[in-house]
């Protein structure tokens, strides 16, 4: 139950943060930044 709840909130955080990052970063870096944020969130 805990993991499912964490995943649901982290998905919201990822979607909002990625939306913000896409505006500021060039397209070539978008994919790597997304992957990094997802990895960091699940690692933490």
N, C-alpha and C positions, 0 to 999 in steps of 0.2 A: 504493500500500500504506500509506504513512504517513497519508494523509488518512483512509482507512477506519478505521485504528486509532484516530486522534484522535476521529473521530466516535463510535466505539463507547464510548470512555471518557467523552466529553463527555455522551453520552446518559445514562450512569449518573449522572454528577454532576448533570445537570439534573433527573433524576427524583427524586433524594434531596433536592436543595436546594428544589425546588418543593414536595415533600411537607412539608418543614419550614416553608416560607414560608406555605403555605395555612393552617397552624395559627395563625400570628401575624397575618396581614393580613386585612382585610375582603374579602368576595367580590368587590367591585367592582374591587379592585386586583389580584386574582390574575392575570388575563389579561395585564395590562400588565407585571407583574413577570416572568412567565414569558417573555414576548416579549423583555424587556430582558436577562434572563440568557442566553437562547439567542443573542441578537445579540452580547452581550459575549463569550461563549465563542468563537463563530466568528470574531469580529473579532480576538480575541487569538490 
